[in-house]
Amino acid sequence: MPTLTASISGWGRYPVQSCELERPERYADLGSDAASVIARGQGRSYGDAALNENRRVLLTERVNRLLDFDVDNGILRAEAGATLAEILGVIVPKGWFLPVTPGTKFVSLGGCVAADVHGKNHHHDGSFGDFVLAIELILADDSRVTCSAAENPELFWATVGGMGLTGIIGEVKFKLAPIQSAHMMVRHHAAGNLEQLFQLLEDPGRDDRYTVAWIDCLANGQSLGRGVVMCGHHAAAEELPAGFGNVFAAKPERSRQVPFDFPGWVLNPLSIGAFNALYYRHEGKKQQPFLTGYDPYFYPLDSIGQWNRMYGKRGFLQYQCVIPDATGYEGIKALLLELSASRRSSFLAVLKRLGAQGRGLLSFPVAGYTLALDLPIRDDGLFVLLNKLDEIVLRHGGRVYLAKDARLSADSFRSMYPRYGEWLKIKNAVDPQNRFSSSLARRLGVRSDAT
C-alpha cells in the first residue's frame, strides 16, 4: 500500500513529528506490513499517542462503516474509524445516545476504546469500555481475534485503555443509552471557592447524571478554586414544552472557524482573567433549570473549527490528572495553588468526579476527582511547572491521562499505573516483536521484552 511521509501532530499541536502515513480505503485492507506501526483515527489525542516518529502511522478514518444497528435493543456495531459525530447522526433520531462521551464528538470509535474515554457521567456509569460488548482486534501476525469481557478477556482489558499498543482495533460492538429527547435539562450552581465547589460536587441533592465544574484557575486567595458546577440530564418527554415538535430533532450548531494562529500574547493572564470573571458571572446566574441541545452541553468547542489554533503556532499542552477520593480536596487545592502562583493561564479548566476504577489495565479513571487544564506553550518553564504538578499528583496517589499527555516521564508512568507489569505480559504474548508502538510508548519506555 502506498505511503506518504508528512509532519503531523496531536490536537495540542505539540510535538510535531515526521511520520510515514498509510491510509487503507476499506476494512479488508486494514493492517500494515510495517515493523513499527500505530493506528490513528481523527488525531484528537492531544500529545504523541497517535504519532510514530520516522515510522508508520495507519490512518483509519476511511474505515468507518456502521455495520449493524439493533434499534430495539440499542446495540451498534461499527468499524473503528467511525466518528462519534457520524454515530450520533444515526442513533439520536431513533431514541438512543452514546453511553459515554468525551468533550468532542470528532473522535473515532477505536480511539474511544484505546483511551477508554470517560465523560461527565463517569461517577454514575463508568467509562466507555464498560459498554463495549466485543471488539475485533488485528494482531501483530495479522490474525483477527474477537475479544470481550467473556471471550479472550485478558486481551480485551489490555486493549481497553491500552492506547493501541496491543493491536489494531478493527470493529467495535457496544451498548447505547436510551433517551426520550435530543435535549438536555441543565442547571448551574456557582461556587465562590474550592471548598464550596467540592460541597456542590458531593451533594447528592444537586448532582445529576452528568455533572462537571468549570474552574477559574487564575483566582487566588479566598477565591481560589471558584467556579460553576453544571448538572444535567437527558430531558424526559414531560419536561419539554407543549407543542415542542420532533423531540429527537437536534438543532444544528452554527460552526465558526479560527482562520489563523493567534499571536502568543493574545492568551495571557490579563485576557484570560477578564474572560474568566465574565464567564463566572454569566454562567453562575443560570440557577433555574433550562433546556439546551446536546451539542452545546457535551461539545461546546466543536462549534469552533480548529479551535486549537487559538493557542498559537507553538501549540499547547493539556494536563489531565486524577486524585483519589481520600486526598481529592487536598490534592486539587495543591495543584491550583501551584498553577495560580505560576501565573500560567489556562483558558479551560474542568473538574469532574470519577467513579469506580476502570477495568482496563491501563485505564485512567480511579474513584476521585479529575482536573483538566489547557496550557499554552510560551517557554520551557511550562515543562518545569508540569513536572511540579506530577510530583503533587504522585504524592496524592493519582495519575495522568495518557490520551492527553505529551511529556510524562517513564518513571512517573510506572508509579502512576501499577498494573503496567500485568499489561506488559499480555502485550509480550501477542506482540513479542513490539510491532505496535508509538512515540508515546517509546517516551514512556513501553516495550516488549524481545526488543
C-alpha positions in Angstrom: 0.0 0.0 0.0 1.4 3.4 -0.9 2.6 5.7 1.9 3.3 9.4 2.3 5.8 10.9 4.7 4.5 14.1 6.4 4.8 16.1 9.6 1.8 15.6 11.9 0.8 16.3 15.5 -1.9 15.6 18.0 -4.6 18.1 18.8 -2.3 20.1 21.1 0.0 20.7 18.1 2.9 19.6 20.2 5.1 17.7 19.4 5.2 17.8 15.6 6.9 14.8 14.1 7.6 13.3 10.7 5.7 10.0 10.2 5.2 7.6 7.3 1.4 7.7 6.7 -0.6 4.7 5.3 -4.3 5.0 4.6 -6.4 1.9 3.9 -9.6 2.5 1.9 -11.6 -0.4 3.2 -11.8 -2.8 6.1 -10.2 -5.7 4.2 -7.1 -3.6 3.8 -6.8 -2.7 7.5 -3.4 -3.8 8.5 0.2 -3.0 7.8 3.4 -4.7 6.9 5.5 -2.1 8.8 7.9 -3.3 11.5 6.5 -0.5 13.7 3.0 0.9 13.4 0.3 2.7 15.4 -3.3 3.3 14.3 -4.6 6.9 14.2 -8.3 7.9 13.9 -9.1 11.6 14.0 -5.9 12.7 15.6 -7.7 14.1 18.6 -5.5 12.7 21.3 -3.6 15.8 22.5 0.1 14.6 22.6 2.1 11.9 20.9 -0.2 8.9 21.4 -1.0 8.7 17.7 2.4 9.7 16.5 5.2 7.3 15.5 8.2 9.4 14.6 10.1 8.2 11.5 7.9 5.1 11.5 4.4 4.1 10.2 1.1 5.6 11.2 -2.0 3.8 10.0 -4.8 6.3 9.2 -8.2 4.7 9.8 -10.7 7.5 9.1 -11.9 5.9 5.8 -12.6 2.5 7.6 -15.8 4.0 9.1 -18.9 2.0 8.1 -21.7 1.5 10.5 -22.3 -2.2 10.2 -25.3 -3.2 12.3 -27.8 -1.2 14.4 -30.2 -3.1 16.6 -32.7 -0.3 17.1 -34.9 -2.3 19.5 -32.1 -3.2 22.0 -29.7 -0.3 21.4 -26.7 -2.2 20.2 -24.4 -0.8 17.4 -21.5 -2.5 15.6 -19.2 -0.3 13.5 -15.8 -0.1 12.1 -13.3 1.6 14.3 -12.8 4.7 12.1 -16.4 5.8 12.5 -16.6 9.0 14.5 -19.0 9.8 17.3 -20.5 12.5 15.2 -21.4 10.0 12.5 -22.8 7.6 15.0 -24.9 10.3 16.8 -26.5 11.3 13.4 -27.9 7.8 13.1 -28.8 6.8 16.7 -30.3 10.0 18.2 -33.3 10.1 15.8 -34.0 6.6 16.9 -34.1 7.4 20.6 -30.5 6.4 21.6 -27.4 8.2 22.8 -23.8 7.3 23.5 -23.4 5.6 26.8 -20.2 7.7 27.5 -18.9 10.6 25.5 -15.7 12.7 25.8 -15.8 16.5 25.2 -15.7 16.2 21.5 -17.7 14.1 19.0 -14.9 14.3 16.4 -13.1 11.3 17.7 -13.0 7.8 16.3 -14.7 4.8 17.9 -11.4 2.9 18.0 -9.9 5.8 19.8 -12.7 5.8 22.4 -11.8 2.1 23.2 -8.0 2.6 23.1 -8.2 5.6 25.5 -11.1 4.1 27.5 -12.7 7.6 27.4 -14.8 8.9 30.2 -17.4 11.7 30.4 -19.5 13.8 32.7 -21.3 10.7 33.9 -18.4 8.6 35.0 -19.3 8.8 38.6 -22.6 7.1 37.8 -22.0 5.0 34.7 -18.3 4.3 34.3 -16.1 4.6 31.2 -16.6 3.7 27.5 -15.1 0.2 28.0 -17.8 -0.7 30.4 -20.3 -0.6 27.5 -18.2 -2.4 24.9 -19.7 -5.8 24.1 -16.9 -7.0 21.7 -14.1 -5.8 19.5 -12.3 -7.4 16.6 -8.5 -6.9 17.0 -5.9 -7.3 14.3 -2.8 -8.8 15.9 0.9 -8.5 15.1 0.8 -11.6 12.9 -2.2 -10.1 11.0 -4.7 -12.6 12.5 -8.0 -11.3 13.7 -9.4 -12.2 17.0 -12.7 -11.3 18.8 -12.3 -10.0 22.3 -14.8 -9.2 25.0 -15.2 -9.4 28.8 -16.1 -13.1 28.3 -14.0 -14.1 25.2 -10.3 -13.5 25.5 -10.9 -11.2 28.5 -7.2 -10.6 29.4 -6.5 -9.3 25.9 -9.8 -7.3 25.9 -8.9 -5.5 29.2 -5.4 -4.9 27.9 -6.8 -3.3 24.8 -9.4 -1.1 26.5 -7.3 1.8 27.6 -4.2 0.2 26.1 -3.5 3.2 23.7 -3.5 1.0 20.6 -0.4 -0.9 21.7 -1.9 -4.5 21.7 -3.1 -4.4 18.0 -5.3 -2.5 15.5 -8.9 -2.2 16.7 -11.0 -3.1 13.7 -14.6 -3.3 14.7 -16.4 -2.3 17.9 -19.8 -3.5 19.2 -21.2 -1.6 22.1 -24.4 -0.8 24.1 -26.2 2.5 23.7 -28.2 4.5 26.2 -32.0 5.2 25.7 -33.2 8.8 25.6 -36.6 10.4 25.4 -35.4 13.5 23.5 -32.3 15.1 21.9 -32.2 17.8 24.5 -30.7 18.3 27.9 -32.2 19.8 31.1 -29.4 21.7 32.8 -28.9 23.7 36.0 -25.9 25.7 37.1 -24.6 26.3 40.7 -22.0 29.0 41.4 -19.2 28.3 44.0 -17.2 31.1 45.5 -14.1 28.9 46.3 -12.8 25.4 46.1 -14.4 24.3 49.3 -17.9 25.3 48.1 -17.2 23.7 44.8 -16.4 20.3 46.4 -19.5 20.6 48.6 -21.6 21.1 45.5 -20.0 18.2 43.7 -20.5 15.9 46.7 -24.1 17.0 47.3 -26.5 14.2 46.0 -29.3 16.7 46.0 -27.6 18.8 43.4 -25.9 16.1 41.4 -27.3 14.8 38.2 -26.4 12.1 35.7 -24.0 14.4 34.0 -22.0 16.8 36.3 -19.0 18.9 35.6 -17.4 22.0 37.1 -15.7 24.9 35.3 -12.9 26.5 37.4 -11.4 29.9 37.3 -7.8 28.7 37.7 -6.4 32.2 38.0 -8.5 33.0 41.1 -6.5 33.1 44.3 -6.7 33.9 48.0 -10.2 33.4 49.4 -11.5 32.8 45.9 -9.1 30.0 45.0 -11.0 27.4 43.0 -14.1 29.4 42.4 -16.2 28.0 39.6 -19.6 26.9 38.3 -21.0 23.4 38.6 -23.1 22.3 35.6 -25.5 19.5 36.2 -27.7 18.0 33.5 -29.7 15.0 32.2 -31.4 14.0 29.0 -34.7 15.8 29.1 -37.7 13.5 29.6 -40.8 13.9 27.3 -42.8 15.5 30.1 -40.0 18.2 30.7 -40.4 19.5 27.1 -42.8 22.4 26.4 -46.1 21.7 24.9 -46.1 21.6 21.1 -42.3 21.0 21.0 -42.4 19.1 17.7 -39.9 16.4 16.9 -38.2 15.7 20.2 -35.3 13.9 18.5 -34.5 16.7 16.1 -31.3 18.4 17.2 -30.9 22.0 16.2 -27.7 22.3 14.0 -25.0 24.2 15.7 -23.6 27.2 13.8 -20.0 26.5 13.1 -17.2 29.1 13.2 -13.6 28.7 12.1 -10.4 30.0 13.7 -8.9 31.3 10.5 -5.3 31.8 11.7 -2.9 31.0 14.5 -3.4 33.5 17.3 -0.3 35.5 18.3 1.2 34.2 21.5 0.4 37.3 23.5 -3.4 37.0 23.0 -3.9 34.4 25.7 -2.3 35.9 28.7 -3.2 36.2 32.4 -4.9 39.5 31.8 -7.1 38.5 28.9 -8.0 35.1 30.4 -8.6 36.6 33.8 -11.1 39.0 32.2 -12.8 36.2 30.3 -13.0 34.1 33.5 -14.6 36.9 35.5 -17.2 37.4 32.8 -17.8 33.7 32.4 -18.2 33.1 36.1 -20.8 35.9 36.4 -22.7 34.9 33.2 -22.9 31.1 33.8 -23.3 31.4 37.6 -26.5 33.3 37.1 -28.2 30.3 35.4 -29.7 28.9 38.7 -33.0 27.8 37.2 -33.2 24.7 35.1 -33.0 25.4 31.4 -33.3 23.4 28.2 -30.5 23.1 25.7 -29.4 20.8 22.9 -26.9 18.0 23.5 -24.3 19.6 21.3 -23.7 22.8 23.4 -23.8 20.8 26.6 -21.4 18.0 25.6 -19.4 19.5 22.8 -19.2 23.3 23.3 -15.9 23.7 21.5 -16.9 21.6 18.5 -18.8 24.6 17.1 -15.4 26.3 16.7 -13.4 24.7 13.9 -9.7 24.4 14.6 -10.0 26.0 18.0 -6.6 24.6 18.8 -5.2 27.5 16.7 -6.1 29.9 19.4 -3.0 28.8 21.3 -0.6 29.9 18.6 2.0 28.1 16.5 3.8 26.6 19.4 0.6 24.8 20.5 -0.5 23.8 24.0 -0.4 21.0 26.5 -3.5 19.6 28.1 -2.7 18.3 31.5 -5.3 16.0 33.0 -4.8 14.1 36.2 -7.0 12.3 38.8 -6.6 12.5 42.6 -8.2 9.7 44.6 -11.2 10.5 46.8 -9.2 10.2 50.1 -6.9 13.1 49.2 -9.0 14.7 46.5 -9.6 18.1 48.0 -6.0 18.5 49.3 -4.6 17.3 46.0 -6.7 19.6 43.8 -6.1 22.5 46.1 -2.3 22.0 45.9 -2.4 21.8 42.1 -4.5 25.0 41.9 -2.1 26.8 44.3 0.9 25.8 42.2 -0.9 26.9 39.0 -2.1 30.2 40.4 1.4 31.0 41.7 2.9 30.3 38.3 0.6 32.8 36.6 0.4 30.5 33.7 -3.2 30.9 32.5 -5.4 28.0 31.5 -8.1 29.0 29.1 -10.1 25.9 30.1 -10.0 24.3 33.5 -12.5 21.5 34.2 -13.1 19.4 37.3 -15.2 16.2 37.4 -15.9 13.4 39.8 -14.9 9.9 38.7 -16.4 6.7 39.9 -15.0 3.2 40.3 -11.6 2.4 38.8 -11.7 1.4 35.2 -11.2 -2.4 34.5 -8.8 -1.7 31.7 -5.2 -2.4 32.9 -4.0 1.0 31.7 -7.4 2.8 32.0 -7.1 6.3 33.5 -10.1 6.6 35.9 -9.9 5.9 39.6 -12.5 7.0 42.1 -11.8 10.6 42.8 -11.5 14.0 41.1 -10.1 14.7 37.7 -8.7 18.1 36.7 -8.0 19.1 33.1 -6.1 22.2 32.1 -5.2 23.7 28.7 -1.9 25.5 28.9 -0.3 27.4 26.0 3.4 26.7 25.4 5.2 30.0 25.8 8.5 28.8 27.0 10.3 25.8 28.6 9.1 27.0 32.0 5.8 25.3 31.4 7.5 21.9 31.4 9.1 22.7 34.8 5.7 23.6 36.1 4.1 20.4 34.9 6.9 18.3 36.5 5.9 20.0 39.8 2.3 19.1 39.1 3.4 15.5 38.5 5.0 15.5 42.0 1.8 16.7 43.6 -0.2 14.0 41.7 2.2 11.3 42.7 2.2 12.4 46.3 -1.5 12.1 46.5 -1.7 8.7 44.8 -3.0 10.0 41.4 -2.2 9.6 37.8 -2.0 11.5 34.5 -4.2 10.7 31.5 -2.1 9.2 28.7 -4.5 10.3 25.9 -3.8 13.9 26.9 -0.1 13.5 27.7 3.0 14.7 25.8 5.8 14.8 28.4 5.3 12.4 31.3 8.5 10.6 32.4 8.8 6.8 32.2 9.4 6.6 36.0 6.3 8.6 36.8 4.2 6.5 34.4 5.2 3.3 36.2 4.4 4.8 39.6 1.0 6.0 38.4 0.0 2.8 36.6 0.7 -0.1 39.0 -0.9 -2.7 36.6 1.6 -1.9 33.8 3.6 -5.1 34.5 0.5 -7.2 34.2 -0.4 -5.4 31.0 3.1 -5.8 29.5 2.9 -9.6 30.0 -0.2 -9.7 27.8 1.4 -7.4 25.2 4.5 -9.6 25.1 2.4 -12.6 24.5 0.5 -11.1 21.5 3.2 -8.7 20.2 6.6 -10.2 21.1 8.5 -8.1 18.5 6.9 -4.9 19.7 5.4 -4.2 16.3 2.7 -1.9 17.7 4.5 1.1 19.1 4.2 4.9 19.2 6.1 8.0 20.2 4.2 7.9 23.5 5.2 4.3 24.1 8.9 4.9 23.5 8.9 8.0 25.7 7.3 6.0 28.5 9.7 3.1 28.0 6.9 0.7 26.9 8.5 -2.1 25.0 8.3 -5.9 24.7 11.0 -8.0 26.3 12.2 -9.3 23.0 13.2 -5.9 21.6 
